């Protein structure tokens, strides 16, 4: 099945993580200080706590899916956020050309794992785009190459939503549509949906910083203006997402759903959710009710230290169906 997960990829945290790029802080997270060059002041992030939280995340993930954790790359402080390096549906993957220059060296080792260790049937490399998806830059007339961060891309089982942002552009969207529709036939071209940048690049770094899904018809989105804007931009109601769970805490809206991640009660889907604890008991309770109503397993994990570097739960793993 193209939506069934069989293995996850993660990566260890480098010592250089304290220098990771910070572009946007979730409003529900106590921010790290930011220096003049746009990087965070590493003194505000505890490397030991970040690693402890990441280890707990991996431990919980491994209860539901085999997880391959790759070595850290010291020259790339953001490398633990592996989600941005690849977009995958079933046995087809797109290696991305990430939107921030400093991160583009993270992808080679991911590509090698997909092809050599996991033997994925179809791996398309956005960096090798021949220019058919490019567009002119309105400012200088030069061509813009395709770029994409995986955090801007959400596959619900019915649609592939691609959030336009500072990191993901229209040529990147076209490359994804071509790879998953025209070239592999995994999804119909009309079901690859561009989402205007109403939230991504503004209140949140990526599309999935603000919205994720529990199943093929249920979305999680923040209450208030931000949630309204992203759901309207996605045309969620029009596309048949008739169950939308609204949470006051935006960080709580980012969940990892392992399909066939059977728990002790035999439930087929298991959800890893951010433990926002006393910061927003309402969000936690609404999520508990939503999962209970749908027969989903649920585990809360705290990665608040990673969130200081714009990291949400989905950022820290890539779920594959190989």
C-alpha positions as CSV (number, residue, x, y, z in Angstrom):
1,X,0.0,0.0,0.0
2,X,1.3,3.5,-0.9
3,X,0.2,4.8,2.5
4,X,1.5,1.9,4.7
5,X,4.7,2.6,6.5
6,X,7.4,0.0,6.8
7,X,10.5,1.9,8.0
8,X,11.5,5.3,9.3
9,X,14.7,7.3,8.8
10,X,16.0,9.7,11.5
11,X,19.4,11.3,12.3
12,X,21.4,11.9,15.4
13,X,21.8,15.5,16.7
14,X,25.2,17.1,16.0
15,X,27.1,19.1,18.5
16,X,26.6,22.0,16.1
17,X,22.8,21.9,16.6
18,X,23.1,25.0,18.8
19,X,23.9,26.9,15.7
20,X,20.9,25.7,13.6
21,X,19.1,28.1,11.4
22,X,16.1,29.8,13.1
23,X,13.6,31.5,10.7
24,X,10.3,31.4,12.6
25,X,9.3,30.6,16.1
26,X,6.0,28.9,16.9
27,X,4.0,31.3,18.9
28,X,3.5,28.6,21.5
29,X,7.2,28.0,22.2
30,X,9.5,30.1,24.4
31,X,12.0,31.4,21.7
32,X,15.7,31.2,21.7
33,X,17.5,34.5,21.3
34,X,18.4,35.3,17.7
35,X,21.7,36.8,16.5
36,X,22.1,39.4,13.8
37,X,22.8,36.7,11.1
38,X,19.5,34.9,11.7
39,X,20.9,32.0,13.7
40,X,19.8,31.3,17.2
41,X,22.0,32.0,20.2
42,X,23.0,28.5,21.1
43,X,23.3,29.5,24.8
44,X,19.5,29.3,24.9
45,X,19.3,25.6,23.7
46,X,20.4,22.8,25.9
47,X,22.2,20.2,23.7
48,X,21.8,17.6,26.5
49,X,18.1,18.1,26.8
50,X,17.6,18.2,23.1
51,X,19.4,14.8,22.8
52,X,17.4,13.3,25.7
53,X,14.1,14.5,24.1
54,X,15.2,13.2,20.7
55,X,16.1,9.8,22.2
56,X,12.7,9.5,23.8
57,X,11.1,10.4,20.4
58,X,13.1,7.6,18.7
59,X,12.2,5.1,21.5
60,X,8.5,5.8,21.1
61,X,8.7,5.7,17.3
62,X,10.5,2.4,17.3
63,X,7.7,0.8,19.3
64,X,5.6,1.1,16.1
65,X,8.0,1.1,13.2
66,X,11.7,0.0,12.6
67,X,13.7,3.2,12.6
68,X,17.1,3.7,11.0
69,X,19.0,6.5,12.8
70,X,21.8,8.0,10.6
71,X,25.0,9.6,12.0
72,X,24.9,13.3,12.6
73,X,26.7,15.7,10.1
74,X,28.6,18.2,12.2
75,X,28.9,20.6,9.3
76,X,25.1,20.8,9.0
77,X,23.6,21.9,12.3
78,X,20.0,21.3,11.1
79,X,20.6,17.8,9.8
80,X,18.4,16.0,12.4
81,X,15.4,17.5,10.6
82,X,15.5,14.8,8.0
83,X,11.9,15.4,6.8
84,X,13.0,18.3,4.7
85,X,15.4,16.2,2.6
86,X,12.9,13.9,0.9
87,X,9.2,13.6,0.0
88,X,8.1,9.9,-0.3
89,X,4.9,8.1,-1.2
90,X,5.1,4.3,-1.2
91,X,8.2,3.2,-3.1
92,X,8.7,6.5,-4.8
93,X,10.7,9.4,-3.4
94,X,11.8,12.9,-4.4
95,X,15.2,14.1,-3.1
96,X,14.6,17.8,-2.5
97,X,16.7,20.9,-3.2
98,X,16.2,22.5,0.1
99,X,15.3,26.2,0.2
100,X,18.1,27.3,2.6
101,X,21.6,27.1,1.0
102,X,23.2,26.0,4.2
103,X,21.2,22.8,4.3
104,X,21.7,21.4,0.8
105,X,24.6,19.2,1.8
106,X,22.3,17.1,4.0
107,X,20.6,15.2,1.1
108,X,23.4,13.1,-0.4
109,X,23.5,10.6,2.4
110,X,19.7,10.3,2.4
111,X,19.7,9.6,-1.3
112,X,22.3,6.9,-0.8
113,X,20.3,5.2,1.9
114,X,17.1,5.2,-0.2
115,X,18.8,3.7,-3.2
116,X,21.6,1.5,-1.8
117,X,20.3,0.3,1.5
118,X,16.6,0.3,1.0
119,X,16.4,-0.3,-2.7
120,X,13.6,2.2,-3.4
121,X,12.3,1.6,-6.9
122,X,11.9,5.3,-8.0
123,X,14.1,8.0,-6.6
124,X,13.9,11.4,-8.4
125,X,16.4,14.1,-7.6
126,X,15.1,17.7,-7.7
127,X,18.7,18.9,-7.9
128,X,19.0,17.3,-11.3
129,X,15.9,19.1,-12.7
130,X,16.7,20.0,-16.3
131,X,15.0,23.4,-16.0
132,X,11.6,22.4,-17.4
133,X,10.0,23.4,-14.1
134,X,11.9,26.7,-13.7
135,X,10.3,30.1,-13.7
136,X,11.6,33.7,-14.0
137,X,12.5,35.7,-10.9
138,X,10.3,38.8,-11.1
139,X,13.1,40.9,-9.5
140,X,16.0,40.2,-11.8
141,X,14.6,38.1,-14.7
142,X,16.9,35.1,-13.8
143,X,15.5,31.6,-13.7
144,X,14.6,30.2,-10.3
145,X,15.5,26.5,-9.8
146,X,13.1,24.1,-8.2
147,X,13.3,24.1,-4.4
148,X,11.4,22.4,-1.7
149,X,11.5,21.5,2.0
150,X,9.7,18.3,2.9
151,X,8.1,20.1,5.8
152,X,5.9,22.0,3.3
153,X,4.5,18.7,1.8
154,X,1.7,16.6,3.3
155,X,0.3,13.4,1.8
156,X,-3.0,12.6,3.4
157,X,-3.7,9.4,1.4
158,X,-5.9,11.3,-1.0
159,X,-4.1,14.5,-1.8
160,X,-0.5,15.7,-1.9
161,X,-0.6,19.3,-0.5
162,X,2.4,21.4,-1.3
163,X,2.8,24.6,0.7
164,X,4.4,27.5,-1.1
165,X,6.8,29.3,1.3
166,X,10.2,30.9,1.5
167,X,11.6,27.3,1.1
168,X,9.3,25.8,-1.5
169,X,8.6,27.4,-4.8
170,X,6.4,26.8,-7.8
171,X,9.0,25.0,-9.8
172,X,9.4,22.7,-6.8
173,X,5.7,22.1,-6.8
174,X,5.8,21.2,-10.5
175,X,8.7,18.8,-10.0
176,X,6.7,17.0,-7.3
177,X,3.6,16.8,-9.4
178,X,5.6,15.5,-12.3
179,X,7.3,12.8,-10.2
180,X,4.3,11.5,-8.3
181,X,1.7,11.9,-11.1
182,X,3.1,11.9,-14.6
183,X,6.2,9.8,-14.0
184,X,5.1,7.2,-11.4
185,X,1.3,7.4,-11.6
186,X,1.0,7.2,-7.8
187,X,-1.5,10.0,-7.7
188,X,-3.5,12.0,-10.2
189,X,-2.1,15.3,-11.2
190,X,-5.3,17.2,-10.0
191,X,-4.8,15.7,-6.5
192,X,-1.4,17.5,-6.1
193,X,-2.6,20.7,-4.5
194,X,-0.6,23.9,-4.3
195,X,-1.3,25.9,-1.1
196,X,-0.7,29.6,-1.2
197,X,1.7,31.0,1.4
198,X,-0.8,32.4,3.8
199,X,0.9,30.9,6.8
200,X,4.1,29.2,5.8
201,X,7.0,31.6,5.8
202,X,5.0,34.0,8.0
203,X,3.6,32.7,11.3
204,X,5.1,29.3,10.7
205,X,8.1,28.0,8.8
206,X,6.4,25.2,6.9
207,X,2.9,24.1,6.0
208,X,3.1,21.2,8.4
209,X,4.1,23.6,11.2
210,X,0.4,24.6,11.1
211,X,-1.5,21.6,9.8
212,X,-1.2,17.8,9.7
213,X,-3.7,14.9,9.4
214,X,-4.9,12.0,11.5
215,X,-6.4,10.0,8.6
216,X,-7.6,10.5,5.1
217,X,-10.5,12.8,6.1
218,X,-9.3,14.4,9.4
219,X,-7.0,17.4,9.6
220,X,-5.5,19.1,12.7
221,X,-5.3,22.8,12.5
222,X,-5.0,25.7,15.0
223,X,-8.0,27.7,16.2
224,X,-8.4,31.3,15.2
225,X,-7.1,33.3,12.2
226,X,-4.1,31.2,11.4
227,X,-6.1,28.0,11.2
228,X,-8.8,29.6,9.2
229,X,-6.3,31.0,6.7
230,X,-4.5,27.7,6.1
231,X,-7.6,25.6,5.8
232,X,-9.1,28.0,3.3
233,X,-5.9,28.1,1.3
234,X,-6.0,24.3,1.2
235,X,-9.6,24.2,0.2
236,X,-10.0,21.6,2.9
237,X,-13.8,21.5,3.0
238,X,-14.2,21.6,-0.7
239,X,-11.8,18.6,-1.0
240,X,-13.8,16.5,1.4
241,X,-12.0,16.9,4.7
242,X,-15.2,16.9,6.7
243,X,-13.6,16.4,10.1
244,X,-11.2,19.1,11.2
245,X,-9.9,19.1,14.8
246,X,-9.0,22.6,15.9
247,X,-6.4,23.0,18.7
248,X,-5.5,26.3,20.5
249,X,-1.8,25.3,20.5
250,X,-0.2,25.4,17.0
251,X,2.7,23.1,18.0
252,X,0.2,20.5,19.1
253,X,-1.2,20.4,15.5
254,X,2.0,18.7,14.2
255,X,1.7,15.0,14.7
256,X,3.4,11.9,13.3
257,X,0.9,9.1,12.2
258,X,2.4,5.7,11.7
259,X,0.2,3.6,9.4
260,X,0.3,-0.1,10.4
261,X,2.2,1.1,13.5
262,X,0.2,-1.4,15.6
263,X,0.1,-0.8,19.3
264,X,-0.6,-3.3,22.1
265,X,-4.3,-3.1,21.4
266,X,-3.8,-3.9,17.7
267,X,-4.8,-0.5,16.4
268,X,-3.5,0.0,12.9
269,X,-2.6,3.7,13.2
270,X,-0.5,5.2,16.0
271,X,-0.1,8.9,16.6
272,X,2.9,10.6,18.2
273,X,1.9,14.0,19.5
274,X,3.7,16.9,21.1
275,X,3.2,16.9,24.9
276,X,2.2,20.5,25.4
277,X,1.2,19.6,29.0
278,X,0.1,22.4,31.2
279,X,0.8,24.9,28.4
280,X,-2.5,23.8,26.8
281,X,-4.5,21.1,28.4
282,X,-7.4,21.9,26.0
283,X,-5.3,20.9,23.0
284,X,-4.2,17.7,24.7
285,X,-7.7,16.7,25.6
286,X,-9.2,17.5,22.2
287,X,-6.5,15.3,20.6
288,X,-7.1,12.5,23.0
289,X,-10.8,12.6,22.2
290,X,-10.2,12.7,18.4
291,X,-7.9,9.7,18.5
292,X,-10.2,7.8,20.8
293,X,-13.2,8.4,18.5
294,X,-11.1,7.1,15.5
295,X,-9.6,4.1,17.3
296,X,-6.1,5.5,17.0
297,X,-3.3,4.8,19.4
298,X,-1.7,8.0,20.9
299,X,1.5,8.8,22.7
300,X,2.6,12.2,23.8
301,X,6.3,13.1,23.6
302,X,8.1,16.4,24.5
303,X,10.4,17.9,22.0
304,X,10.1,21.5,23.1
305,X,13.9,22.0,23.1
306,X,13.9,21.1,19.4
307,X,11.1,23.4,18.8
308,X,13.4,26.3,19.7
309,X,15.1,25.6,16.4
310,X,11.8,25.5,14.4
311,X,11.6,21.7,14.8
312,X,8.3,20.0,15.1
313,X,7.6,16.3,15.5
314,X,7.3,15.5,11.8
315,X,10.7,17.2,11.2
316,X,12.6,14.5,12.9
317,X,11.7,11.5,10.8
318,X,10.8,10.4,7.3
319,X,8.2,7.5,7.1
320,X,8.6,5.2,4.1
321,X,6.7,2.4,2.6
322,X,9.3,0.2,0.9
